[in-house]
């Protein structure tokens, strides 16, 4: 009997379609968000024991969450020494910008061709909600809506998987962008509107140009960080 025939005869358990988040997932998600939004700024010391005690869990899922964060370059685990939140990596930011610009340019060209008027309106509603979040001073919601703006455009274009690739590689870019919300948020709204206007006109070149302006603003943010907060930047 071949291996394929053996496998076809095997009995496999039925899995839930959506796996509920594990304790490790929940700890990771919470710490990831706080690292990204700078609630846990670079240099912050983290303790497995303290996190476990505060969250009412054993140390093992905390250790596993710490490992995942360290693999992404967000924390530095040193045996017998304090675990600390890393500096914001300039190299990771530049890599994320290159990746985003390449992938999102292709997505934007497709979106300009296929998005419907109803989908344009739905994206416009996200921008209005983002403006309301800005007016209310809700930085966390503003950032989540910024994510939704890009995600929804590509999801409507049938390219949702691309956003998954982008999201998994832009954490350090998001950390830098959080430092800029106090002076750059209005620009984000203006740039999102420019992208939307181009999409409504089905002008792919204009949409891509607006996207390039939008994503490339990270270079201005980096330059400002180098001058004003060099202590939170690393290679």
N, C-alpha and C positions, 0 to 999 in steps of 0.2 A: 504493500500500500504506500502510495506517495505521501509526502508531507502535506500536500494540499488536500488530499482525500482524508487524511487523519484529522486535519483542522475542521473540515466540513462536518465531520462526525462528532466533534466535541460539543459539549454543552457549556454555554457561557451564560453568566448571570445578566439580567437586564439591569442597566444602569439608569439612574434618574437622568432626564434630558439636561437638566441644569444642576450642576453640583453646588450645594450650598457652600458658602465660604467657611473655611476652617478657622480655628482660633488663630493659627499662624497668619492666615490671610487677613483677618481683621486687625491684628496687631501691625502687620506690615502696612496695610492701607492707612491706618491712623498715623503711624510714624512717617510714612512716605509723604502724606499730605502736609504734615507739620514741618518736614524738612523743606519741601517745595515752597510753602508759603512763608518760610523763614520764622515761623513760631519757634522752631529749633534752628537757630542761626549757626553758621560755621563756628566751630570751636566748642560747641555745647558738649558736655560730658554726659554719656548715657550709661546706665547701669542695668544689667539684666535683672538683678535682684529687685531694684527699685521699680522698674517697669512692671515686672511680674506682680509685685505687691500692690501697686496702684491699680492694676487691671484685674486683680483677683485670679491670676492664672499661675500655672507652674512655670519654671524657668525654661523648659525645653522649647515651647512655641515661641518664646521671646528670642531665644538663641537662634532659632531657625529664621525668624523675621530679620534679626540683625544680620545674619549671613546673606540673605537676599539683598538687603540694602547695601552691604559691603561689596557685593558682586557688581552692583550698579554704580559704585563709586560715591555713595552718599555718606557712608560712615567708615571709619578706620578702626578696625579691631586689632588691638595689639595685646598679646598674651601678657598677663601680669601687669598690665598698664591700663589706663582709662580708655574706654571706647569713646571716640569723639566724632561729631559731625564734621565732614570734610569741608574744605573751601570749595567755592564754585569753580569748576574746571573750565578754563578758557578753551582748552583743546576740545573738550566735549561740546561746548557751545558751538564752536566753529564747525565741528563735524555734524551736529544736529542741524545747523543752518544749511549746510550743503545738502544733506539728505532731504530736509523739508522742501527746499527750493526745487530740487530735481523732481521729487515725487509729486509735490503739489502743483507744479507747472503742468505736468501731464494730466493730473486730475482736473485742473481748472479748464484745460482745453476741452476735455470731455464734458464737463459740466456746462460750459457755454453752449454746447450743441444740444444737450438732452433735457436740461431742467425745464419743468413746466411753469406756467405763470403761478399756479397754486404753490408750487415749491419755492418760487421766488418770494412769494408773500410770506411763506413760513420762515424763510431765512431772514426776511425783513423784520418779522416779529421778534426773532432772537436779538437782532441789533437794538430794537426798541427796549427790550427787557434789559439788555446790557447797559443802555443809557440810563434806565431807571436805577439799576444797581449802582452805577457810578454816582448818580445824584444822591443816592441814599448812603454813600460811603461804604458800601458792602463789597470789599475787595475780593473776598472769597467767591461770592456769587458772580462778580464781574469776570473773574478768571474762568470759572466753570462755563459761563456763557460764551466766553471767547473760544474755549475748546469746542463747545457745541456748534458755534458758527462754522468752523472749519469741518468738523465731523459731519454735520448735516448736509453740507454741499456735496461732499464726496459720497456719502451714503445715498443721497438722491440720485447721484450719477452711477450708482451700482458699484462703487469703489470703496466700500466701508472697510475692507481689509487693509487698504493703504493707511488709513488713519491709525489702525492698530500698530502698524510698523512705526509710524511717526511717533505715536504716543510713548512707545516703549524706548525711544531713543532721545527724548527731548527734555528730560528732567532737569539737567543743569541749565538749559536754556530758560526753562520756566522759572528757576530760582533767580536768575538774573533779571528776568522780566518783572518779577514781583517787586524788585527794588525800584523799578521805573514807573510803577502805577501812579505814584503821587504826581508825576509831571508828564506822563506819556499817555494816560488813559484816553484823553480826548482825541489824540492822534489815532488811537486804535479804532475808535468809533468812526472817525472820518475815513480811515482806510478801508474799514469793512463796508461802509456805504459805497465807496468807489468801486470795490469789487462787485458789489451787488448791482450797481448801475450797469456795469459792463456785462454782467451775466444776463440781466434783463434784455440788453441790446443784442445779445448773442455775439458779442465782440470778444472773441477769445484772446486776441492780442492785447486789448485794453485790460482784460481781466488779469492776464498774466503780468502785465506791467504794474498794475495796482498791487498784485500779490508780491511782486519783487520788492516794491517800495515798502510794503508792510513787513515782510520778513527781514529785510535788510536793516531795519531800524535797530536790530540787536547790536549792530556794530557801534551805533551811537551810545547805546546803553553800556556796552563794554568799555568804551572810551571814558565815559563818565565814572564808571566804577573804578577804573584804573587811577583816576585823579582824586576821587572823593572817598573811596572805600577800598583801597588796595589790600587791606588786611583780610578781606573775605574772598579774595581771588587766589586761585592756584593754577598750576599748569594743567 
